[in-house]
Amino acid sequence: MSATSNRRKVAAAIGIGLLTAVLAAFCAYFRVFDELESRTWDWRLRRIANEVPPDPRIKIIAIDQSSLEFAASDEVGIRWLWPRDIYEPILLFLQQAGAKAVAFDILFTESNQHVETDLNFAKVVSETLPVVSAVELSNSGIPESASTLEAFARKQQRDNSKFHLALPESTSSSFDKVTLPFPELMTASKLLGSVTGRPDSDGVFRHTSLGGRYGDVSILNLPLALAAAAGELSPEELLVLQSELEANGGKLPVRFLGGEQTFPTFSFMAVFTSFNRVQEGMLPNVPLEEFRDALVFVGMTAPGLKDLRPTPLESDFPGVEFNATVLDNVLNNRFIVRAPPWLNSLITSMLVLFVAIAVVLVKTLRVGLVGFFLLISGYVLSVFYAAHHGYWIELFVPMIAMTLALLGGLAAQYYFEGRQKSFIRGAFGHFVSPHVIDQIVADPDRLSLGGERRELTIFFSDIAGFTSVSEHLAPEELVTLLNEYLTALTNIILESGGTLDKYEGDAIIAFWNAPLEVEGHALKGVSAAISCQEKLIELKQYFQEKFKVFPATRIGLNSGTVTVGNFGSASRFDYTMIGDATNLAARLEGVNKVFGTSILISGATYKQLEGQIECRRVGDVRVVGKSEVITIYEPLTTQHDRSLIEIFHSALEHFEQQRFEQAKELFSGIAHDAVAKKYLARIEEERIQLVIGAAWEPTWNLTSK
């Protein structure tokens, strides 16, 4: 409503926004809503999962339910756990197909009862394509023998040095225990890879690490080890991954490309029998070309083998498929980049500040809510767009923060509106009608209190001979008379849409067209003046019987541009007007004494009536303190004899044309009229017998107020 009020609102909005931003930063720092934020990320991932095709080089050979059933059939007769030599045909088939490398997502731990088959399997591993064997890092369990651990440490140090695969402590977690392949297989494997995975706090696998540490040696996770074994992971690329890991808080968000079997997946027994068919000179069930230049995972997908993990896409997602997804992210640089905390905090702060300021300053609640939901929708679309391009920008905390900012902004708006309404009702309660107050309260922006130039119709009234009236009454009676008199006239003014400026003793000062614009303000003002006079005539007998006096009233009205606004102090409200138009209205009230009239209006007011109220032109006057000539009019009430008005106007025309004899004759015919009587007196006083053509003007030069 005012600049000061808006500044207070903006200050309150900034305070709400900053408080909300600090609260959001606190929640982010202490990870209060991490689990819920992760759920929103899962929602986004499910909607972008199938947008990018998987790397065609990555293949999966799955020990699925059909493979277990086929192996356990009477034809084969092998139950789980399978002897290790069953994996030999797989390696030989992949070698024939020209695969680049294979990783076993299976723990081949201590040698089983088939020692000879273990040794044969290790021999095939060493003689065929590069093989990565799985190890498990943990913090509990039965430790390996000292000799095995020593052999493991030597191998890892040698491999890490040879292939530049060592991980710094800052990017790899340390573990107290390592579960290794049986010694011969560990030696035969080109590299070892960790299958240790850590879910988020809610048990869902969304992230991966680069690997882990046991003692002084580091070990890559299985997908990275497979990439390295295939020659697809350079030292420089590993350094980039380490930088990304550190930037993402020690874990890399995985971009899932789809659900189970997103990557080409072949049943273990289908590949097994394909090798046998090739050996027998028949076409394989699985074409050799499927594995040319492939990076292959061999892993378990059968539900009974319990290598299933909850992921954002599925609650039972094969672990081998998860590792294939990680490998795809490594080969194609597809890991999700999570926005750093400072960026999320900056985004949240900007959003909540915008919401708070907009809601506090908005004109209507509907506009504010529509704008809020548009902003929310825009932000959701933005984070989806970012997710599509591999960026994880926080959604949950900003949404909650924006909602809190909205609620805080609405509370502040309610508070300011309440204060504003109370101020308006308190400030204008005695100045305008309840209907006008309701209009202002409904739309406070229509109200300008800071001062503005506006055209008003101004009303001044005074009791004729008030000094004499007051002398005939006791103080208590005088107060009662004034209260009843002022109440009667004020009610008429307020009901017509006028604004009461003030009382000055028995005088009433009012105006129309402020604080709210009033269409036809001149008409309403003059109509109210006529109604006031008619109301007093109606109350004449009452006043005379009760007080023995009658408060005859004179009214002056003028329309003109003035400055209107709150001209009070910081502690006192005074909505009033200042300007020459105000002074003229006051002068016209006094001019009534000269002509014996009860209402006089200026030419400016008369012009705006556009003939809707019948008036008679009283003449031209020059009031005290003004040099310009003002034409004044008297609105006709029910007390006027309208048949005499035409005679008066004819007489006035003769007078102004210096045809004094004709004027005198006509004025004499209506001498009971106060204005006509005044003109007759002037004709006599000025001795109209002067020579026609002498310097003379019809204007009344008034010398008193």
N, C-alpha and C positions, 0 to 999 in steps of 0.2 A: 504494500500500500504506500510505503514511503521508502526512501533510500536507506534510512536508518533501520527500518523494519527488515528490509531485504538483507542488509548487512548482518543483522542478528541471525536471520534465517540461514544465510550462507555459513556464518561462523558455527552455528549449531550443527549444520549438515557436515561441515568439515570435521567437527569434533566427533560426530557419530561415525563418519567414515574412517577417521584415524583410529578410533577405539575399536571398531570392527576389524580393521586391518591388523592392528596389534594382536587382537584376539586370534585372528586367523594365523598370523605368524607364530604365535605361541603354540597353537594346535599343530601347525606344520613342524615346528622344531621338535616337539615331543611326540610326534607321529600319532596324535590322538585319533585321527580318522584314516590312518593308512589302510586298514582293512577295507573300509568302505570306499576309499579312493580306488583301491585295487579292483573292487567289484565293478566300479564304473568303467575301469579300463578293460575288464573282461567283456563288458557289454559292447565297448567299442571294437575290441578285437574280433568278436563274433561277427560283426558287420563288415569288417574289411578283410576277413581271413582268406576269402577265395578270390581276391582281386589280383593277386600276383601268382603266376604259375611257379611250381617248385623247380629247383635245378634238376634238369633231366639226367645229370650224371649220377645222382644219388639213388641207390637201389636198396631195397630191404628184402632179405631172405628170412621169412618168418616161421618160427616154430609155433605153428598155430594148432588149433584143436584137431583139424583134419590130419596134420602130420603126426600128432600124438596117437590118434586112433589108427592110422595106417601102420605106424611102427609097432603098435601093440597087437595088430591083427595076427591071426594064425600064420599068415604068409611070411611075416617078418619076425614076429615074436620078441620084440625089444620094448621093454617098458622104461619109463623115466626113472632114474637118470640114465641117459644113454651112454654107452661106451664112447670114448673119444674118437675111435677110428671111424665112427659114422660121419664125422665132419670132413674126413679126408676127401671123399668124392666131391664135396662142395668146393673145396679149395682147388682141386684138379680141374673141375669144370670151369671155375672162374679164371683159372690160368689159361685154359684153352680159349676162353671167350675174349681174353685180352683186358681183363679188369685191371685197374691201376693199383688198388689196395683193398683190403678187407679188414673190418674190425669186428671182433666177437664181443657182443654185448652180453656175454655169459661169463660167469666166474668159473674158471677151471682151476680149482684150488688143489689141495693135496692129491697125490696120486691115488687112484682107486685100486680095487682089487685086480683090475686088468692092467698090470704094469706094462706089459708088452704093447698093448694098444696105445697107451699114453706115449710111449717112446716112438712108436710109428707115427702118431699124430704130430709130435714135436718135429720129427724128421721131415714130414711133408711140409710143415709150416716153414721150416728153414730152407726148403728147396723150391718152393713155389713163389707166389707173389708176396709183396710186403704185407705182413699181418700185424695187427695191433691187438694185444690181449688186454683183458680188463683186470683192473685191480680195484680194491675198495678201501677207501680211507675212512677211519672211524675213531671214536674215542673209547671204545670198550670192546671186549672180546678176548679170545685166546691169542697171544702174540705168536708171531712166526719164530722159527729157530734163529739163533744168532748167525749161523752160517748163511741161511737164506736171506736174512736182512742185509748181511754184508754184501752178498752177491747182488742184491737189488740196488744197494747204494752205489756199487761200482758201475752197474749197468746204466743207472739213471745219470750219473755224473758223466759217463762216457757219451751217452746218447745226447744229453743236453748240450754238451760241449761240441759234439760233432755237428749237430743240426741247429745249434743256437736256440735251444728251446727252454732254457732256464727262466723261471719266473721269479721276480723279486718278491721279498716278503710282503711288500705293501699290496700286492695283487693276488696273494694266495693265502688261504687259511691253513693253519697248522693242525695236524691230527696226531693222536698218540698211538694209533695202531694202523697197520696196513695189512690187508689180506691179498696175497699174491698168487699168481698162477704156479702150478707145480714147477720146480726148478728147471727141468728140461724145456718146458714150453716158454718160460720166462727168458731163457737164454736164446731160444730159437726166434722169438718174436722180434720184429724190427723195432717196435716201440711198445711201450705200455701206456694205457690210458685209464684215467680214473672214471668210475661210474658212480661216484658219490654225488648225490644231488641233495640240495637243501630247499625244501618248500618255504613259502612265505609263512607268516604267522598264522594264517588261516588254513594252512595245509595244502595250498594250491601251488603248483609249480609254474611260475611265471618268468623266472630268471635263471640264469646260468652263471657259473664262474668260469675262469680259464683253467682252473685246476686246483691242486692243493699241495701241501708240504708234509713230508714225514722226516723228522730230523732236519738234516741240512740239505736235503735234496727236494726238488720240486718235481711235480708230475702233471702233465697236461690232462685235461679231461678227454674222454674218449673221442668226441668229434674232432677236436683240435689235433689230437694225435693221429687220427686217420688222415686229416688234411696234410699234416706234415709228412706222414709216411708216403702219401701219394705225390709229394712234391708240390702241393698246392698252398703251402703256408710258408712264406719267407720270413726271415727274422724281422724285416721291416714291418710286415703285416702284423706280426705278433706284437711289436711295439705299439702299433696303432690300436690294437685291441686292448692292450694294457692301459693306454691313455683313456680309451672309452670306458673301461672298467672303473678307473679311478674317478672319472667325471660322473659316473652313474652310482657312486656310493659303494663300490665294491662288488656290484653284481650287474649283469647285463640283461635288460629286458628282452625276451625272445619274441620275435615276430612270428606268430603261428600262421601257417599258410592254409590250414584246413584241418578237418578232422582226421580220423583214422584212415589209413591207406591213401593219404594225399600223395605220398611218394609211391612210385611203382613197387608193388609188394608181391613177392612170389613165395608160394608155399615151399617150405623146406623140402618136403618129400617130392614135390614136383621137380625141383632142381636135382635132388638125389637120383630120382629115376631117369631124369634127362641124361645124367652122366652115364648111367648104365646103358641107356639106349644108344648113346654115341659110341660107347665101347663095343656095342654089338652091331654097329654099322647102320643104326636106324636114326631117323630124325628125332631130335629131342622134343620133349613136351614144351620146354622153354627154349626159344631160339638163343643161340650163342650171342647173336648181335645185341641182345638186350643188355649185356654186361660189358660191351666194348667200352674201354676207357672209363669204366664205372668205378665209383667209390661205394663199396658195399658194406652194409651192416648185416650181421647175422644175430638175430635176437628173438626173444620170446614174446608172443602176443596171445597165447592161449590163456584164458582167465585163470585156470587152475595153477599156472606157474607164478602168479602173483607179481608180475613185473608191469603193473598198471599204475598210472599216476593220475591224480586229479589236475586238470589244466583249465585255463579259461574257456576252452572249447568243449571239452568232454570230461565227465567225472572219472571215466576209466580210459585213460589214454595210454597206449603202449609206451613203455620206457624207450624202446628202440626207435619208435617214431619221434619221440621227443629229441633223442640224440640226432636223428636225421634232420630235424628242424634246426637244431643248433648248428649242424654242419652247413646247411643251406645258408644260414645267417652269416657264418664265417666266410664262405666262399663268395658270397654276393654282397657282403657288407650291408646286411639287412637288419642288424640289431637295432632295436628301438632306442632312440636318443631321448632320455628323460630330461625335461626342463630342470635346470638347477633350482634349488630353493629360493635363491634371490630373485630369479625371474618369475617364479610362481607368486612370490610375495608382491613383486611389483605389479604384476597383472591383477592380482586380487585387490591391491590397494587402489589402483586406478578404477577398477570396476565399482568397488564399494563407494568410493568418493563420488563417482558419477551418479550412482543410484541414489545416494543420500541427498546430494544437492538437487538432483532432478525432482525427487519425490517431495522434498521440502518446498521447492519453489514452484512446482507444477500447480496449475490453476484448479484442476478438478481431479478427483480420485480416479475417475475412469481413465482419463488420459495418462495418469501416472501408472496405473496397473497395466494398461495396454503397452506403454513404453517399456515397463519392466519386463513383461513377458516377451516382447520383441528383442530386448537386450539378451535375456536368457536364451532365447531361441538362436539368436545370432552367435552367442558364445558357444553353445552346444555344437552348432554347425562348424564353428571355427576349430574346436578341438577335434571334431571328426575329420575335418580337412587335414589338420596337423597329423592325426593318427594315420590317415591314408598315406602321408608322406614320411611316416616313420618317426613322428615326434609325439611324445607323451607329455601333454600339458595337463596339469591338474584340473579336474572338473568338480569334484565333490566339495572341497573346501571353498573355492570361489562361489559355487552355487549357494552353499549355506551362508557364506559371508554376505552375498548379495541379498539373500532373503532377510538376514538380520538387519542389514542396512535399510532394506525396504521397511521392515517393521519399525526400526528406529526412526526412519524418516517420517513414517506415518504418525508415529507417536509425537514427534516434534511438530509436525504439521497440525495435528489435533490440538497440541498445546498452544501453538501460535494462533490457530484459528479461534480457540477458546478465548485466549486473551484479546484477540482482535474483536471478537463478537462482544465480549464484556466491555471493552473500551468503546465500541460503537454505541452499544445500548446505553452505557453510562454517559458518554459524551453527548449523544444526540437525543437521549430520552426526553428531554424537556424542550427540544428545538424543533423536532419534526414528528409526524404522526407515526404510530406503530407500524402502519403499512409501509411507510418509507423506510423505517428502520429495518423491517424484514427484507426489503429489497436490497438495502446496503449489505446486510449480513449475508444474503444469498450470493452477492457478487461484490465483495469489498474492493475489487479492482476498479469499480466505477467511481470510487471515492478518492478524491485527491485532497489531502490535508496540508500539503506542503506549500500551498499558495498557487493560484492560477488565475489567468485573465479569463473572465467569462461574462457574457451578457446576462444581466439579471433584471427582473422587474422588482423594484424596491418600494416598500410600503412604510409610510410614517403616519402615525395617528396620535392625536392629543385631545384631551378633554377641554372643551371651550370653557373658559372662566374657572379653571380648576381651583385657583386660590380662593375664589368666592365660595365654591362648593365645600372646600375643606374647612372654611371658617364656620360653616353652619353645622358641622358634624363633630362629635366627640372622636378622639383618636381611634377607639375601638370600632365605631361606626364607619369611620373613614377607611380603615383597613378592610372591613367587611365589604363595603361598597366596591373598593378597588379590586378585591379578590373576585367578586362576582362579575364585575365589569370585564376585567382582564380575562377571566376564564371563558366568558361568553364569546369574546372576539377572538381569543387565541384558538379556541376549538374550531371556529370557522376557517381561520388561516391554515391550521394544520390539516384539516379535512380536505382542503382544496389543493394540498400538495406543497404548501408553503413551508418555509423554515423560519422559526422564531429566532431572531437575532438576539434581542434583549428587551428588557423593560427599563425605561428611565422614568421613574416616578409613575405618572399616569400614562406616559407615552409607550406606544408599541412600535418596535422596529422589526420588520420582517422582509423576506424576499422569496422569490421563486426562481427555479432553475439551478439550484445548488442546495445540498451537495450532489444530488442527482439531477440529470437533465430533465426538464419538464417541457413537454411539447405544448406550445401555446401558452407560455408562461405569462405573457401580458394579459391575455384573456382571463386566465385563472386569477391573476392578481386583482384585476378590476372587478371581476365577478365577486371575489371575496370581499372587496371593499363595499360593494353594493349590499351584499348579504349582511355585513356588519351593521350598516346603517338601518337596514330593515329589521335586524334583530333588536337593535336598540329601541326602535319605534314600538316593537312588540313588547319590550320590557319597560316601556316608559311609565305605564301606570303602576307597575310593581315597584320601580325605584321611587316614584313620588310618594306612594303609600308607605313604603318602609323607611325611606331616608329623607323624604320631603324635598328631594332635589332630583334633577335628571341630568346625567352626564352626557350632554350633547357633545358629539365627537366630530373633529375635522380630520380628513385623510388626504394625504398627498402621495401620488405614485409617479415613478419615472422609470423608464427602461434604458439601460446603458451598460457599457462594459466597465467592470470594476475588477479589483483584485480581491479574491475570496479565498479563505483558508483559515488555518488555526493560527491566530495571532496572540495566543496565550503564552505563558511561561512554561518551563519544564514541568511545573507542578499543577498548573491550572489550564484547563482547556477553554479556549474562547474562539469558537468558529464564527467569524464575522467578515465584513466587507469594508473595503477602503476605496475611495475614488470620488471624482466630481459628480458622477451620476447619483451617488448616495446623498451628497450635499443638496443637489437640486430637488430630490424627493422631499427632503426635510424642508426646504424653502417653500415648496408647493403646499405642504401642509399649512404653513403660516399664511400663504396667499389667500387661503379660504376666508381669513378674517377680513381681508380687503373687500371681497366680493360677496360675502355672506353665504358662501356655498359650504357644502359638507364634504364633497369629494372633488379634487382637481387632479388631472393627469396631464403629463407633458405630451407634446406632439409626437415624440418618439414612441410613447406607449400607444397613443391613439392610432398611429399608422399600423401597428402590429395587430390591432383589433380587427382590421379589415372589414369594418362595418357590422361586426357581429354584436356589438353593443351600441345602442343609439346614444350619441353625445351631442352636446352643443358647444360650439366654439365660443369661448368666453372672451378671447382677445389675445393680444400680444403683450408680454410683460418683460421687463428687465429686472431680475431679482437682485437683491443686495449681494454685492461681491462678484457679479457677473456682468460683462459688457454686452454679450450677445443677447439677441431678442429670442424669447421662447413663446411659442404659441401654446396656449393652455385650453383644455377642454373639461367640461363637466359631464360625467356619465349620468344618464337620466335614470332615476329610480321611480318607484310607484308613486312617489309624492309629487312628481312633476306633472304639470299640465302640458301635455305634448302639443296641444293646439296652439300654444303660445310660442313654441320654439321657432316656427317659421317666421312669425312676426319679429321675434328677437333677432334672428339672422338678417332679416331685411333692414331693421333699424341699425344693426351693427355695420352693415355694408354702407348705408348712408353716412354713418358716423366716420368711418375710415376714409370715405371719399369727400369729406368735409361738407356734406350736405346736412348741416346741423339741424336746420329747421325740420326737415323731413324725419331725421333721426329722433329729434325731441318729440315729435308728434307720435311716432310709433312707440317709443319707449314709454311715453305717458300713458298709452293705452294698456300697458302691462306693468304699471308702476308698482303693483303688489309683488312683483318678482324682484328679489334682492339684487340680482345682477343688473337688471334694467334700472332700478333705482340708483345704483352706483353710477351708471352711465349718465343719468339725468343730472346727478350732482356734479359730475365732472363738466358737463356742458355748461352748467350755470357758473361753476367756479372759474372756468377759463374764459368766460365772457366771449362766447362764440361770435359775437358781433364783429370780431376782428376782420380785417379785410381778407377776403378769400385769396389764397395764394401766398399768405405769409408763412414763414418757416414754422412748420408744425408736423408732429408725427402722432399717430394714434396709439403708440406704445405707452403702456403704463410703466413709469419708472418708480419702482417701489423703494422706499427708503428705510424700511424696517423689516425684520424677520417675522 
